């Protein structure tokens, strides 16, 4: 079964009795046991919303963490490919709105952070630029422009340095 990233919003409120000059930290300490009890027994009653994670639309957090472990990455961030499994269908029928939004956000994120790109599809890259939704890069640090290689941002596994 495919995993996806979701954002879960709950709202917790509890009543506590504290000294009138209690600090915020003291008030939170007094409330903590009540919150823990509510989370353990009444979480569904406090659910506000569950939505798709559009800030991290590049694969589930579990997949990102698996890739970090597989590639021995301790810092940075990996953007996963989008729509690889539906690539042919998307070419014939057009991608759905969620895929289009995810690709747009990935392109925006990649464009904003192009100077932090360290690897593309597992290979160390140099002289990375963005051209109409494609990554352009070299595999050797030659400083040559135009770059020798390109790859669509949508389908690339992109590793960013911190």
Wavefront OBJ file of the C-alpha trace (Angstrom):
o trace
v 0.000 0.000 0.000
v 1.284 3.472 -0.912
v 2.083 5.813 1.964
v 1.305 9.542 1.883
v 2.121 12.492 4.137
v -0.829 13.989 6.048
v -1.165 16.898 8.441
v -3.311 16.206 11.499
v -4.672 19.146 13.461
v -6.124 18.689 16.935
v -7.155 21.345 19.386
v -6.748 20.677 23.082
v -8.052 22.752 25.948
v -7.982 22.006 29.628
v -8.650 23.784 32.892
v -5.968 24.075 35.572
v -5.727 25.820 38.900
v -2.445 27.646 39.480
v -1.061 30.508 41.520
v -2.082 33.865 40.117
v 1.564 34.779 39.422
v 2.388 31.458 37.713
v 4.633 31.652 34.656
v 3.589 30.259 31.283
v 5.989 27.375 31.863
v 4.381 26.569 35.235
v 0.907 26.718 33.703
v 1.952 24.360 30.905
v 3.533 21.995 33.437
v 0.228 21.918 35.352
v -1.734 21.301 32.120
v 0.583 18.610 30.722
v -0.988 15.600 32.540
v -4.464 16.679 31.388
v -3.271 17.019 27.791
v -1.595 13.615 27.888
v -4.823 12.081 29.177
v -6.850 13.775 26.415
v -4.411 12.605 23.728
v -4.562 9.041 25.057
v -8.333 8.855 25.542
v -10.117 11.641 23.626
v -7.952 12.405 20.592
v -10.725 11.805 18.050
v -13.030 14.164 19.933
v -10.439 16.928 19.561
v -9.771 16.408 15.847
v -10.056 19.603 13.827
v -8.784 18.544 10.408
v -6.764 16.025 8.413
v -5.304 17.322 5.136
v -2.730 16.323 2.550
v 0.737 17.621 3.380
v 1.310 20.126 0.590
v 4.527 21.445 2.174
v 6.143 18.042 1.669
v 4.350 16.660 -1.409
v 7.420 14.792 -2.628
v 6.730 11.508 -0.907
v 5.866 10.427 2.563
v 8.110 11.315 5.460
v 8.752 7.606 5.919
v 10.042 7.358 2.348
v 12.257 10.414 2.835
v 13.709 8.941 6.031
v 14.243 5.567 4.281
v 16.142 7.345 1.490
v 18.227 9.281 3.997
v 19.189 5.990 5.677
v 19.850 4.245 2.342
v 22.067 7.087 1.111
v 23.651 7.684 4.555
v 22.411 11.287 4.708
v 22.506 12.896 8.137
v 21.489 16.416 7.148
v 19.748 18.071 4.283
v 16.561 17.098 2.574
v 15.468 14.853 -0.287
v 12.689 15.745 -2.721
v 11.163 12.588 -4.131
v 9.920 12.101 -7.707
v 6.275 12.940 -8.342
v 3.986 10.864 -10.532
v 6.464 8.203 -11.672
v 3.813 5.504 -11.317
v 1.273 7.510 -13.384
v 3.668 9.028 -15.921
v 2.107 7.349 -18.982
v -1.457 8.044 -17.849
v -0.536 11.686 -17.117
v 0.981 12.040 -20.601
v -2.196 10.694 -22.217
v -4.882 12.273 -20.018
v -3.034 15.054 -18.222
v -2.082 15.012 -14.551
v -4.725 15.512 -11.862
v -4.868 18.761 -9.870
v -3.051 17.300 -6.853
v -0.141 16.178 -9.052
v -0.019 19.562 -10.782
v 0.034 21.359 -7.411
v 2.743 19.044 -6.090
v 4.912 19.561 -9.183
v 4.450 23.338 -9.018
v 5.500 23.378 -5.356
v 8.477 21.110 -6.012
v 9.633 23.366 -8.869
v 9.213 26.445 -6.641
v 11.133 24.809 -3.775
v 13.889 23.601 -6.104
v 14.190 26.992 -7.814
v 14.432 28.785 -4.470
v 17.047 26.327 -3.184
v 18.983 25.586 -6.398
v 22.236 26.668 -4.738
v 21.793 23.898 -2.128
v 21.383 21.018 -4.611
v 24.026 18.421 -3.856
v 22.898 15.313 -5.753
v 20.421 14.418 -8.467
v 19.276 10.801 -8.700
v 22.122 9.792 -6.389
v 24.929 11.464 -8.377
v 26.941 14.434 -7.138
v 26.250 17.421 -9.401
v 27.832 20.796 -10.211
v 26.795 24.069 -11.878
v 23.082 23.366 -11.323
v 20.541 25.703 -12.911
v 16.819 25.542 -13.617
v 15.430 25.836 -17.138
v 11.640 25.616 -17.683
v 11.063 22.903 -15.068
v 14.252 21.000 -15.875
v 17.450 20.723 -13.889
v 20.591 21.414 -15.920
v 23.878 20.260 -14.428
v 27.323 18.751 -14.869
v 28.642 15.578 -13.253
v 32.176 16.987 -13.128
v 33.182 20.318 -11.627
v 34.263 21.849 -14.933
v 32.386 25.142 -14.638
v 31.145 24.548 -18.189
v 27.972 26.234 -19.401
v 25.665 25.221 -20.901
v 25.555 22.154 -18.731
v 25.869 18.743 -20.300
v 22.926 16.999 -18.562
v 19.293 17.783 -17.829
v 16.469 16.032 -15.968
v 12.831 17.052 -15.292
v 12.413 18.336 -11.732
v 9.140 16.400 -11.416
v 10.818 12.995 -11.805
v 14.171 13.721 -10.122
v 15.331 12.583 -6.703
v 16.971 15.807 -5.525
v 19.199 15.989 -2.465
v 19.679 19.398 -0.855
v 22.459 20.317 1.579
v 21.500 22.078 4.806
l 1 2 3 4 5 6 7 8 9 10 11 12 13 14 15 16 17 18 19 20 21 22 23 24 25 26 27 28 29 30 31 32 33 34 35 36 37 38 39 40 41 42 43 44 45 46 47 48 49 50 51 52 53 54 55 56 57 58 59 60 61 62 63 64 65 66 67 68 69 70 71 72 73 74 75 76 77 78 79 80 81 82 83 84 85 86 87 88 89 90 91 92 93 94 95 96 97 98 99 100 101 102 103 104 105 106 107 108 109 110 111 112 113 114 115 116 117 118 119 120 121 122 123 124 125 126 127 128 129 130 131 132 133 134 135 136 137 138 139 140 141 142 143 144 145 146 147 148 149 150 151 152 153 154 155 156 157 158 159 160 161 162
